[in-house]
Amino acid sequence: MPRPRLATSIALLALISGCAARPQSALPVALDVPPSPAPRSSESKGAEGAALGGELLVWGRTGDGPPRTWHLTEEGAVIREEPGIVVATGRGEWRWEVREVKVETSACEFGPDETREPGEGTASRAELVLRGTGARQQVIAPSDADGSNVIQHEAEAIGSVGPYLFIEERTYTYACGAHGFVGVGFTVWDADKGAIVNLLAEVSGVPALQGEAEALLDEDEDDPEAARQERDAPELVQIAPAYDARGALRVTAKLARAACYACGDGAWSSYSRSAVVPAKKAPERLAAWASPPPGLQSFLAEHPDVNVGGWSRAGREE
C-alpha cells in the first residue's frame, strides 16, 4: 500500500524554491474495493438501475451552490436528485466524501527565549463510499504535519469523466520560516479500479501547450526574453474537464513555471505563476465520454443553469 503523506506539491515539487521548506505530497491509497460482480441479465441490470435511481448520473452546481447529483432516465427525465457528488461504475454508485481531521503540529523554537506554540493543524480525508455495501476507497489519506507549526490541507473534486475523478489538493504550511507557503497537488482517480491514473503522461502535444502558456506568462514579464533564459519551460501540472451547454467534453491544461515568492500569482503554488490553455485533444481513455448522450442534452436543455461537473452511466462496466 502506498505510504500516505500530506498533499502539497505532487506535480510541482521542483517549483518550490529554497526560501521555505518544501511540502510533502499525499499518495492516495485504495482500500476495500469489492470484486466485479458476476454477469447479470439485461432485465436484472435494468431493474437494479431503476431501483438505484436511473441510467445516467450527472453532478454539478447551480450558481455558487454546493454540488448535487441528478439521477436521470435515458431520455433525460429526472428521477431524483441528492446533495453531493456520486459517480457510477459497473461496481455500483460511489459517493465522494471528505472529512476534516486534526493534525498534531509542532512549536517553533526561534531562540532560548523566543518560541511559538503549535498552531492549527487540519487535513482532509477523502473517500469514495459504495452505496449499499459501504465499501470504501481511500483516495486521499491525511498524515502528520512533518514538524510544521501550522498546516491546513484541503481536497476537492474539481470534475469527473465517467469513473475518473479529478482531484486538487491545496496545503498551507508554516514551518517556522519567514512566511508560510501554499503547495498544490493533482490526482486523477479511477473509481472503477480503485487506483491512481497518471493522466498527465497521456496528454499529447505538450510542447505546443507549453508554447501557448509561455506566451501568456510572458505578457506579465518586464523582460520576457530574460525570464525565458532564467527559467525552464512551463510544466504541465493539471488537466481538468469542462462541459459546454450541451454536455460536450472539453479539456483544459494548466501549466506553471517557477517564480519567487513575491512574484507568484497564487493560481497554483506560492512559488509559481501559471496559465490555463485549451488542450487540443483529450487523452484517449476519455474518448468514450467526449460526446454527450441524448438524455444529458435533454436535461441540460431544460436546466440551463446547471454547470456540469461530470456524468457517468449506472450499471456500465467502464
GUVEX-922800 format. One record per residue: chain; residue in three letters; x negated, y, z of N, C-alpha, C in turn. Coordinates in steps of 0.05 Angstrom, whole numbers, plus 5000, padded with zeros to 4 digits. Atoms other than C-alpha are relative to their C-alpha. Layout:
# GUVEX-922800
ATOM chaine residu  n.X  n.Y  n.Z ca.X ca.Y ca.Z  c.X  c.Y  c.Z
ATOM      A    Ala    X    Y    Z    X    Y    Z    X    Y    Z
...
# end
This chain:
# GUVEX-922800
ATOM chaine residu  n.X  n.Y  n.Z ca.X ca.Y ca.Z  c.X  c.Y  c.Z
ATOM      A    Met 4983 4976 5000 5000 5000 5000 4982 5025 5000
ATOM      A    Pro 5017 4976 5000 4971 5069 4983 5001 5014 5027
ATOM      A    Arg 5001 4986 4974 4949 5110 5043 5013 5027 4997
ATOM      A    Pro 4986 4975 5002 4998 5168 5054 4984 5023 5011
ATOM      A    Arg 5013 4975 4991 4969 5238 5060 5018 5023 4993
ATOM      A    Leu 4984 4977 5007 5000 5307 5060 4993 5011 4972
ATOM      A    Ala 5004 4991 5028 5010 5336 4990 4993 5029 5000
ATOM      A    Thr 5007 4972 5003 4973 5399 4977 4986 5006 4973
ATOM      A    Ser 5013 4993 5026 4934 5392 4912 4995 4975 4984
ATOM      A    Ile 5003 5024 5016 4947 5327 4875 4989 5006 4973
ATOM      A    Ala 5008 4994 5027 4938 5359 4808 4980 5022 4998
ATOM      A    Leu 5018 4976 5002 4894 5420 4826 4979 5000 5021
ATOM      A    Leu 5021 5000 4979 4843 5398 4878 4975 5015 4990
ATOM      A    Ala 5023 4987 5011 4789 5423 4831 5003 5030 4999
ATOM      A    Leu 4996 4971 5002 4820 5492 4831 4997 5014 5026
ATOM      A    Ile 5003 4987 4973 4813 5504 4906 4972 5009 5004
ATOM      A    Ser 5027 4990 4997 4753 5549 4917 4990 4997 5028
ATOM      A    Gly 5013 5007 4975 4706 5548 4976 5006 5018 5023
ATOM      A    Cys 4996 4983 4978 4733 5604 5019 5021 4989 5020
ATOM      A    Ala 4982 5014 4981 4782 5556 5054 4997 4971 4997
ATOM      A    Ala 5001 5029 5002 4785 5483 5069 5019 4990 4979
ATOM      A    Arg 4984 5011 5021 4813 5440 5013 5022 4982 5012
ATOM      A    Pro 4979 5017 4989 4881 5409 5028 4999 4972 4988
ATOM      A    Gln 4999 5028 5009 4893 5335 5022 5027 4995 4986
ATOM      A    Ser 4976 5006 5015 4946 5305 4976 5014 4975 5011
ATOM      A    Ala 4984 5023 4991 5002 5256 4992 5003 4980 4978
ATOM      A    Leu 4995 5021 5019 5005 5190 4957 5025 4985 5007
ATOM      A    Pro 4976 5013 4994 5076 5165 4954 4998 4970 5000
ATOM      A    Val 5001 5029 4996 5090 5093 4974 5027 4988 4994
ATOM      A    Ala 4975 5013 5005 5143 5045 4950 5005 4979 5022
ATOM      A    Leu 4993 5019 4979 5179 5005 5004 5028 4988 4994
ATOM      A    Asp 4974 5012 5000 5237 4956 5005 5015 5002 4974
ATOM      A    Val 4986 5000 5026 5253 4955 4931 5011 4972 4995
ATOM      A    Pro 4989 5027 5003 5301 4897 4921 4995 4989 4972
ATOM      A    Pro 5004 5012 5026 5291 4848 4864 5024 5006 4982
ATOM      A    Ser 4979 4996 5019 5331 4857 4800 5022 4979 5003
ATOM      A    Pro 4978 5019 4996 5400 4825 4805 5002 4981 4976
ATOM      A    Ala 4996 5019 5022 5419 4765 4764 5018 5012 4979
ATOM      A    Pro 4983 4989 5021 5452 4780 4697 5029 4997 5006
ATOM      A    Arg 4971 5000 4995 5526 4797 4701 5014 5003 4974
ATOM      A    Ser 4984 4997 5024 5581 4794 4651 5008 5029 4996
ATOM      A    Ser 4992 4972 5006 5605 4858 4617 5024 5007 5017
ATOM      A    Glu 4977 4994 4984 5670 4852 4655 4993 5006 5029
ATOM      A    Ser 5008 4995 4972 5636 4847 4723 4985 5027 5002
ATOM      A    Lys 5014 4975 5000 5590 4905 4705 5019 5023 4999
ATOM      A    Gly 4980 4978 5002 5649 4948 4684 5015 5004 5025
ATOM      A    Ala 4985 4998 4975 5688 4932 4747 4983 5013 5022
ATOM      A    Glu 5018 4989 4979 5628 4947 4791 4995 5029 4994
ATOM      A    Gly 5005 4972 5007 5613 5011 4753 5023 5018 5007
ATOM      A    Ala 4977 4984 4993 5684 5035 4762 5002 5003 5030
ATOM      A    Ala 4998 4999 4971 5682 5018 4836 4980 5020 5012
ATOM      A    Leu 5021 4982 4990 5617 5057 4846 5003 5029 4990
ATOM      A    Gly 4995 4972 5007 5643 5118 4810 4994 5007 4972
ATOM      A    Gly 5002 4992 5028 5636 5115 4734 4975 4991 4987
ATOM      A    Glu 5023 5008 5017 5587 5104 4678 4977 5019 5001
ATOM      A    Leu 5021 4979 5001 5549 5170 4678 4998 5014 5027
ATOM      A    Leu 5005 4984 4976 5517 5204 4738 4984 5025 4991
ATOM      A    Val 5012 4975 5007 5500 5277 4728 4996 5017 5025
ATOM      A    Trp 5004 4982 4977 5468 5321 4781 4990 5027 4991
ATOM      A    Gly 5008 4973 5007 5457 5395 4780 5010 5020 5021
ATOM      A    Arg 4992 4978 4982 5475 5462 4811 5018 5019 4985
ATOM      A    Thr 4986 4978 5010 5524 5517 4801 4990 5025 5014
ATOM      A    Gly 5013 4977 4989 5490 5584 4811 4977 4993 5018
ATOM      A    Asp 5022 5006 4981 5444 5583 4872 5008 4979 5020
ATOM      A    Gly 4990 5019 4981 5484 5529 4906 4982 4975 5002
ATOM      A    Pro 5016 5025 4997 5455 5462 4931 5008 4980 4979
ATOM      A    Pro 4994 5019 5021 5452 5403 4884 5024 4982 5006
ATOM      A    Arg 4977 5018 4998 5513 5359 4872 4998 4980 4978
ATOM      A    Thr 5000 5021 5020 5524 5295 4834 5029 4995 4992
ATOM      A    Trp 4974 5006 5011 5584 5283 4788 5000 4972 4988
ATOM      A    His 4996 5027 5011 5608 5212 4771 5020 5003 4977
ATOM      A    Leu 4984 4995 5024 5637 5212 4700 5007 4973 4986
ATOM      A    Thr 4995 5021 5019 5672 5164 4654 4984 5004 4975
ATOM      A    Glu 5015 4997 5025 5641 5151 4586 5010 5023 4984
ATOM      A    Glu 4989 4978 5015 5687 5204 4559 4995 5027 5013
ATOM      A    Gly 5008 4975 4987 5663 5256 4609 5020 5009 5021
ATOM      A    Ala 4981 4992 4979 5723 5258 4656 4987 4995 5028
ATOM      A    Val 5012 5002 4973 5703 5270 4729 5016 4980 5017
ATOM      A    Ile 4987 5019 4982 5719 5210 4773 4997 5010 5029
ATOM      A    Arg 5004 4988 4974 5689 5242 4836 4974 5014 5000
ATOM      A    Glu 5026 4986 4996 5632 5286 4860 4992 4998 5029
ATOM      A    Glu 5010 5002 4973 5588 5286 4920 4976 5018 5003
ATOM      A    Pro 5024 4983 4996 5534 5330 4951 4975 4985 4997
ATOM      A    Gly 5026 5012 5002 5461 5316 4938 4994 4989 4972
ATOM      A    Ile 5010 5011 5025 5422 5280 4884 5002 4970 5001
ATOM      A    Val 4998 5029 5002 5439 5209 4863 4993 4993 4971
ATOM      A    Val 5007 5010 5026 5407 5172 4805 5006 4970 4998
ATOM      A    Ala 4992 5028 5003 5428 5105 4776 4979 4985 4984
ATOM      A    Thr 5017 5018 5015 5386 5047 4752 5014 4973 4998
ATOM      A    Gly 4988 5027 5001 5400 4974 4736 5003 4987 5028
ATOM      A    Arg 4999 5011 4973 5389 4960 4810 5023 5012 5017
ATOM      A    Gly 4979 4987 4985 5444 5008 4833 4996 5030 5001
ATOM      A    Glu 5001 4971 4997 5452 5080 4855 4982 5008 5024
ATOM      A    Trp 5020 4992 4980 5396 5114 4894 5004 5030 5007
ATOM      A    Arg 4997 4973 4990 5406 5176 4937 4973 5011 5009
ATOM      A    Trp 5024 4985 4992 5349 5226 4945 5004 5012 5028
ATOM      A    Glu 4998 4989 4973 5339 5242 5019 4973 5011 5010
ATOM      A    Val 5024 4987 4990 5288 5289 5051 5005 5007 5029
ATOM      A    Arg 4998 4994 4972 5277 5294 5126 4974 5013 5009
ATOM      A    Glu 5023 4987 4989 5232 5341 5164 4990 4986 5025
ATOM      A    Val 5011 5013 4976 5185 5310 5215 4978 5019 5012
ATOM      A    Lys 5020 4984 4986 5139 5343 5266 4972 4988 4996
ATOM      A    Val 5028 5008 5004 5064 5341 5255 4983 5013 5022
ATOM      A    Glu 5017 4989 4979 5013 5350 5311 4977 5016 4988
ATOM      A    Thr 5022 4983 5009 4966 5408 5298 4979 5004 5021
ATOM      A    Ser 5023 4996 4982 4901 5430 5330 4995 5029 5006
ATOM      A    Ala 5007 4973 4992 4876 5491 5367 4976 5009 4983
ATOM      A    Cys 5023 4989 5013 4826 5538 5335 4980 5009 5022
ATOM      A    Glu 5021 4991 4982 4760 5549 5372 4982 5019 4986
ATOM      A    Phe 5016 4979 5013 4731 5615 5349 4975 5007 5015
ATOM      A    Gly 5023 4993 4983 4682 5623 5406 5006 4991 5028
ATOM      A    Pro 4996 5009 4973 4672 5610 5480 5024 5012 5014
ATOM      A    Asp 4977 4987 4987 4727 5659 5499 5022 5007 4981
ATOM      A    Glu 4979 4993 5020 4770 5661 5437 5010 4974 4988
ATOM      A    Thr 4987 5024 5012 4818 5605 5419 5028 5008 4990
ATOM      A    Arg 4973 4997 5009 4884 5599 5383 5014 4973 5004
ATOM      A    Glu 4985 5025 4993 4936 5549 5408 5010 4987 4974
ATOM      A    Pro 4989 5014 5023 4962 5495 5360 5025 5014 4990
ATOM      A    Gly 4977 4987 5012 5013 5525 5312 5020 4980 4990
ATOM      A    Glu 4978 5017 5011 5073 5498 5275 4990 4978 4982
ATOM      A    Gly 5007 5022 5018 5067 5431 5242 5025 4985 4991
ATOM      A    Thr 4977 5014 5010 5122 5404 5197 4993 4987 4973
ATOM      A    Ala 5004 5014 5025 5123 5355 5139 5026 4987 4991
ATOM      A    Ser 4976 5012 5011 5174 5324 5093 4996 4970 4994
ATOM      A    Arg 4999 5028 5008 5190 5250 5087 5023 4997 4980
ATOM      A    Ala 4981 5002 5021 5225 5237 5021 5004 4971 4992
ATOM      A    Glu 4994 5027 5006 5260 5172 5006 5024 4998 4980
ATOM      A    Leu 4976 5008 5015 5309 5140 4957 5013 4978 5014
ATOM      A    Val 4984 5019 4985 5364 5101 4991 5020 4987 4982
ATOM      A    Leu 4982 5014 5017 5402 5047 4954 5028 4997 5012
ATOM      A    Arg 4972 5001 4991 5477 5052 4960 5009 4971 5004
ATOM      A    Gly 4990 5027 4995 5509 4991 4991 4982 4983 5018
ATOM      A    Thr 5018 5017 4985 5447 4956 5018 4983 5016 5020
ATOM      A    Gly 5017 4984 4982 5409 5014 5050 4970 4996 4995
ATOM      A    Ala 5029 5004 5006 5343 4990 5018 4988 5028 4994
ATOM      A    Arg 5013 4974 5002 5292 5047 5016 4975 4998 4983
ATOM      A    Gln 5026 4995 5013 5237 5071 4971 4988 5025 5013
ATOM      A    Gln 5013 4977 4987 5189 5116 5009 4983 5014 4978
ATOM      A    Val 5012 4986 5022 5169 5167 4957 4978 5019 5010
ATOM      A    Ile 5019 4982 4988 5133 5219 4999 4998 4994 5030
ATOM      A    Ala 5004 5008 4972 5103 5198 5066 4983 5021 5014
ATOM      A    Pro 5016 4980 4986 5080 5251 5115 4977 4987 5016
ATOM      A    Ser 5023 5010 4985 5014 5244 5151 4992 5021 5020
ATOM      A    Asp 5008 4980 4979 4975 5282 5204 4990 5025 4986
ATOM      A    Ala 5007 4974 5010 4951 5353 5197 4970 5003 4995
ATOM      A    Asp 5029 4999 5005 4877 5335 5190 4985 5023 5013
ATOM      A    Gly 5014 4980 4985 4856 5384 5243 5009 5029 4995
ATOM      A    Ser 4991 4973 5006 4895 5444 5215 5015 5012 5024
ATOM      A    Asn 4986 4986 4979 4923 5496 5262 5030 5004 4994
ATOM      A    Val 4972 4997 5009 4987 5507 5221 5003 4984 4974
ATOM      A    Ile 4994 5013 5025 5017 5463 5167 5030 4998 4996
ATOM      A    Gln 4972 5000 5007 5084 5468 5132 5002 4988 4972
ATOM      A    His 4999 5016 5025 5098 5416 5078 5029 4996 4992
ATOM      A    Glu 4973 5004 5011 5160 5412 5033 4998 4984 4975
ATOM      A    Ala 4998 5016 5025 5181 5364 4978 5027 5005 4988
ATOM      A    Glu 4975 4993 5014 5233 5380 4925 5001 4985 4974
ATOM      A    Ala 4995 5012 5027 5262 5341 4866 5007 5023 4981
ATOM      A    Ile 4995 4977 5018 5257 5393 4810 5014 4991 4975
ATOM      A    Gly 4986 5009 5023 5290 5349 4758 4998 4970 4998
ATOM      A    Ser 5002 5029 5004 5301 5278 4733 5008 4994 4971
ATOM      A    Val 4993 5010 5027 5306 5240 4667 5005 4970 5004
ATOM      A    Gly 4994 5028 4995 5342 5173 4674 4991 4993 5028
ATOM      A    Pro 5009 5008 4973 5307 5137 4732 4975 5015 5009
ATOM      A    Tyr 5025 4986 4993 5247 5185 4732 5006 5026 5015
ATOM      A    Leu 4997 4975 4984 5246 5238 4787 4974 5016 4999
ATOM      A    Phe 5023 4982 5002 5200 5298 4780 5000 5015 5027
ATOM      A    Ile 5001 4991 4973 5177 5319 4849 4977 5020 5004
ATOM      A    Glu 5021 4981 4994 5139 5381 4871 4997 5002 5031
ATOM      A    Glu 5007 4996 4972 5105 5387 4939 4984 5026 5003
ATOM      A    Arg 5015 4975 4994 5082 5453 4969 4993 4999 5030
ATOM      A    Thr 5010 5001 4973 5040 5457 5032 4984 5025 5007
ATOM      A    Tyr 5015 4978 4989 5019 5518 5070 4983 4990 5023
ATOM      A    Thr 5019 5010 4979 4957 5505 5113 4984 5024 5010
ATOM      A    Tyr 5019 4982 4987 4919 5548 5162 4980 4983 5015
ATOM      A    Ala 5021 5017 4988 4853 5515 5181 4979 5015 5015
ATOM      A    Cys 5018 4984 4983 4823 5568 5226 4980 5017 4984
ATOM      A    Gly 5018 4983 5017 4791 5606 5168 5010 5028 4999
ATOM      A    Ala 4993 4972 5003 4800 5677 5143 5030 5003 4995
ATOM      A    His 4971 4998 5006 4871 5662 5119 5010 4972 4993
ATOM      A    Gly 4989 5025 5009 4918 5606 5102 5001 4998 4970
ATOM      A    Phe 4998 5004 5029 4930 5578 5033 5022 4980 4994
ATOM      A    Val 4979 5018 5009 4982 5540 4993 4988 4981 4979
ATOM      A    Gly 5007 5020 5020 4968 5476 4955 5025 4987 4990
ATOM      A    Val 4977 5011 5013 5015 5442 4907 4993 4973 4988
ATOM      A    Gly 5003 5026 5012 5024 5370 4885 5024 4994 4982
ATOM      A    Phe 4979 5008 5019 5064 5339 4829 5000 4970 4996
ATOM      A    Thr 4997 5029 5003 5091 5268 4824 5024 4994 4983
ATOM      A    Val 4977 5011 5014 5136 5230 4776 5004 4972 5012
ATOM      A    Trp 4994 5025 4987 5171 5172 4810 5021 4984 4983
ATOM      A    Asp 4982 5018 5014 5204 5113 4774 5018 4986 5020
ATOM      A    Ala 4982 5012 4980 5265 5095 4816 5007 4971 4993
ATOM      A    Asp 4994 5028 5008 5276 5031 4776 4978 4981 5009
ATOM      A    Lys 5022 5017 4992 5206 5004 4790 4990 5005 5029
ATOM      A    Gly 5009 4993 4973 5195 5039 4857 4970 5007 5000
ATOM      A    Ala 5029 4995 5003 5127 5067 4835 4996 5027 4986
ATOM      A    Ile 5008 4976 5014 5090 5129 4812 4994 4995 4971
ATOM      A    Val 5006 5001 5028 5084 5142 4738 4981 5024 4994
ATOM      A    Asn 5019 4978 5007 5024 5183 4712 5010 5012 4973
ATOM      A    Leu 4988 4989 5025 5067 5221 4662 4983 5021 4987
ATOM      A    Leu 5017 4979 5012 5016 5277 4653 4980 4987 4980
ATOM      A    Ala 5018 5013 5019 4970 5226 4619 5013 4993 4974
ATOM      A    Glu 4985 5007 5024 5025 5212 4568 5009 5024 4984
ATOM      A    Val 4993 4976 5014 5033 5284 4546 4982 5003 4976
ATOM      A    Ser 5016 4997 5024 5010 5294 4474 4995 5030 4994
ATOM      A    Gly 5005 4973 5008 4979 5357 4444 4991 5019 5022
ATOM      A    Val 5009 4983 4978 4947 5382 4508 4982 5023 4992
ATOM      A    Pro 5016 4977 5009 4894 5425 4473 5016 5023 4990
ATOM      A    Ala 4982 4979 5010 4949 5463 4438 5014 5014 5023
ATOM      A    Leu 4987 4989 4977 4985 5473 4504 4981 5018 5016
ATOM      A    Gln 5021 4984 4986 4920 5498 4536 4996 5026 4985
ATOM      A    Gly 5004 4975 5015 4912 5548 4480 5022 5020 5004
ATOM      A    Glu 4977 4982 4995 4982 5576 4489 4999 5012 5028
ATOM      A    Ala 5001 4991 4973 4974 5580 4564 4977 5020 5004
ATOM      A    Glu 5023 4982 4998 4906 5613 4558 5007 5028 4989
ATOM      A    Ala 4993 4975 5012 4934 5667 4513 5019 5016 5019
ATOM      A    Leu 4982 4987 4981 4989 5682 4564 4984 5010 5025
ATOM      A    Leu 5015 4992 4977 4940 5684 4622 4981 5023 4994
ATOM      A    Asp 5018 4978 5008 4892 5729 4584 5013 5027 4999
ATOM      A    Glu 4987 4974 5001 4945 5782 4578 4997 5016 5025
ATOM      A    Asp 5002 4986 4974 4936 5799 4651 4971 5004 5009
ATOM      A    Glu 5028 4997 4993 4860 5798 4650 4989 5027 4990
ATOM      A    Asp 5012 4976 5008 4820 5862 4648 4980 4995 4977
ATOM      A    Asp 5020 5007 5021 4766 5827 4606 5005 4970 4993
ATOM      A    Pro 4994 5028 5006 4796 5763 4575 4977 4984 4991
ATOM      A    Glu 5023 5015 5010 4732 5744 4539 4982 4991 5022
ATOM      A    Ala 5017 5007 4978 4691 5747 4602 5013 4979 5018
ATOM      A    Ala 4985 5019 4983 4745 5709 4640 4998 4972 4989
ATOM      A    Arg 5002 5026 5013 4742 5652 4589 4973 4988 5004
ATOM      A    Gln 5027 5010 4997 4667 5647 4595 4995 4990 5028
ATOM      A    Glu 5005 5007 4972 4670 5641 4671 5018 4977 5009
ATOM      A    Arg 4981 5020 4991 4729 5592 4675 5004 4978 4980
ATOM      A    Asp 4993 5022 5018 4748 5524 4647 5028 5006 4988
ATOM      A    Ala 4973 4997 5012 4809 5518 4602 5021 4993 5020
ATOM      A    Pro 4978 5006 4981 4876 5516 4639 5005 4970 5000
ATOM      A    Glu 4995 5028 4996 4892 5448 4667 5030 4994 5001
ATOM      A    Leu 4972 5008 4998 4958 5413 4656 5005 4988 5027
ATOM      A    Val 4995 5008 4972 4986 5406 4726 5028 4990 5005
ATOM      A    Gln 4972 5008 4995 5061 5394 4717 5015 5001 4974
ATOM      A    Ile 4980 4997 5021 5115 5379 4667 5027 4997 5014
ATOM      A    Ala 4973 5000 4988 5189 5388 4681 5021 4998 4979
ATOM      A    Pro 4978 5002 5019 5254 5370 4646 5017 5025 5003
ATOM      A    Ala 4980 4978 5000 5303 5424 4626 5021 4992 4980
ATOM      A    Tyr 4977 5008 5017 5372 5413 4595 5014 5025 4989
ATOM      A    Asp 4986 4977 5010 5407 5461 4548 5030 4998 5005
ATOM      A    Ala 4971 4999 4994 5481 5478 4548 5015 4975 4991
ATOM      A    Arg 4988 5025 5009 5497 5412 4511 4990 4976 5015
ATOM      A    Gly 5013 5022 4986 5453 5370 4556 4977 4988 4986
ATOM      A    Ala 5023 5010 5014 5397 5360 4506 4975 5006 5016
ATOM      A    Leu 5024 4998 4983 5329 5348 4539 4979 5017 4986
ATOM      A    Arg 5024 4986 5008 5272 5397 4533 4979 4995 5023
ATOM      A    Val 5021 5004 4980 5205 5391 4570 4982 5025 5000
ATOM      A    Thr 5019 4978 4998 5163 5448 4595 4974 4991 5014
ATOM      A    Ala 5026 5007 4989 5089 5445 4614 4989 5024 5016
ATOM      A    Lys 5013 4979 4984 5055 5485 4670 4970 4994 4999
ATOM      A    Leu 5029 5002 5001 4981 5497 4662 4988 5021 5019
ATOM      A    Ala 5012 4982 4981 4936 5530 4714 4970 5001 4997
ATOM      A    Arg 5030 4998 5000 4865 5556 4718 4992 5014 5026
ATOM      A    Ala 5010 4991 4974 4823 5574 4778 4999 5030 5001
ATOM      A    Ala 5001 4972 4995 4826 5643 4808 4992 5004 5029
ATOM      A    Cys 5007 4994 4972 4801 5677 4871 5026 5003 5016
ATOM      A    Tyr 4976 4998 4983 4850 5681 4930 5016 5025 4994
ATOM      A    Ala 4986 4974 5005 4866 5754 4916 5010 5002 4972
ATOM      A    Cys 4992 4999 5028 4873 5740 4842 5023 4981 4993
ATOM      A    Gly 4980 5020 5006 4922 5682 4847 5028 5013 4997
ATOM      A    Asp 4973 4989 5005 4994 5693 4823 5022 4986 5017
ATOM      A    Gly 4981 5013 4982 5027 5646 4874 5019 4981 4986
ATOM      A    Ala 4981 5018 5015 5063 5606 4819 4992 4971 5003
ATOM      A    Trp 5010 5027 4995 5020 5544 4833 4986 5001 5027
ATOM      A    Ser 5014 4999 4974 4966 5542 4887 4991 5029 5006
ATOM      A    Ser 5011 4974 4992 4935 5601 4925 4976 5008 4983
ATOM      A    Tyr 5025 4994 5014 4872 5595 4884 5003 4995 4970
ATOM      A    Ser 4996 5004 5028 4901 5594 4814 5020 5020 4988
ATOM      A    Arg 4980 4986 5015 4940 5630 4761 5011 4981 4979
ATOM      A    Ser 4989 5020 5017 4988 5591 4717 5019 5012 4980
ATOM      A    Ala 4981 4992 5021 5032 5595 4655 5017 4976 4993
ATOM      A    Val 4982 5021 5009 5092 5554 4631 5005 5003 4971
ATOM      A    Val 4996 5000 5029 5097 5536 4558 5018 4976 4992
ATOM      A    Pro 4984 5023 5008 5145 5490 4520 4983 4978 4988
ATOM      A    Ala 5015 5022 5012 5119 5421 4505 5012 4994 4973
ATOM      A    Lys 4991 5005 5028 5123 5404 4431 5016 4974 4998
ATOM      A    Lys 4987 5026 5001 5144 5333 4445 5000 4988 5028
ATOM      A    Ala 4999 5013 4974 5168 5296 4507 4985 4974 4999
ATOM      A    Pro 5013 5026 4999 5129 5234 4530 5019 4979 4989
ATOM      A    Glu 4984 5021 5014 5153 5172 4492 5019 4986 5019
ATOM      A    Arg 4983 5015 4982 5182 5139 4554 5026 5015 5007
ATOM      A    Leu 4976 4984 4994 5233 5196 4560 5018 5001 4975
ATOM      A    Ala 4985 4997 5025 5258 5188 4488 5029 4991 5002
ATOM      A    Ala 4973 5011 4998 5320 5148 4508 5020 5020 5011
ATOM      A    Trp 4982 4980 4988 5348 5209 4545 4998 5027 4986
ATOM      A    Ala 5003 4975 5014 5330 5262 4494 5026 5012 4990
ATOM      A    Ser 4975 4991 5011 5399 5265 4463 5023 4995 5020
ATOM      A    Pro 4978 5004 4980 5460 5276 4509 5022 4982 4990
ATOM      A    Pro 4977 5017 5008 5515 5223 4507 5025 5018 4998
ATOM      A    Pro 4976 4984 5004 5584 5248 4486 5014 5008 5027
ATOM      A    Gly 4987 4993 4974 5610 5244 4558 4987 5023 5014
ATOM      A    Leu 5014 4977 4987 5556 5292 4583 5007 5025 4985
ATOM      A    Gln 4993 4976 5015 5571 5340 4526 5028 5010 5007
ATOM      A    Ser 4973 4992 4993 5645 5339 4542 5002 5013 5027
ATOM      A    Phe 5001 4990 4972 5632 5350 4616 4989 5028 5000
ATOM      A    Leu 5012 4973 5000 5587 5410 4603 5016 5020 4985
ATOM      A    Ala 4982 4981 5014 5636 5440 4554 5022 5010 5018
ATOM      A    Glu 4979 4992 4981 5688 5441 4609 4989 5012 5026
ATOM      A    His 5012 4989 4976 5638 5461 4663 4974 5015 4992
ATOM      A    Pro 5024 4986 5010 5591 5512 4631 4983 5013 5022
ATOM      A    Asp 5015 4988 4978 5570 5538 4699 4981 4980 5013
ATOM      A    Val 5018 5020 4988 5533 5473 4716 4973 5000 4986
ATOM      A    Asn 5027 5002 5010 5458 5474 4708 4990 4972 5006
ATOM      A    Val 5006 5028 4996 5439 5402 4697 4971 4996 5010
ATOM      A    Gly 5026 5008 4991 5381 5374 4737 4991 4973 4988
ATOM      A    Gly 5006 5026 5012 5385 5304 4707 5025 4983 4997
ATOM      A    Trp 4978 5019 5002 5430 5247 4686 4990 4972 4996
ATOM      A    Ser 5008 5028 5002 5429 5172 4687 5026 4984 4995
ATOM      A    Arg 4977 5016 5007 5475 5114 4669 5002 4976 5019
ATOM      A    Ala 4997 5021 4981 5503 5066 4721 5000 4973 4987
ATOM      A    Gly 5000 5027 5010 5491 4992 4711 4982 4994 4977
ATOM      A    Arg 5018 5003 5023 5437 5003 4658 4973 4992 5009
ATOM      A    Glu 5028 5008 4994 5371 4966 4662 4982 5018 4983
ATOM      A    Glu 5016 4981 5015 5322 5022 4644 4974 4987 4990
# end
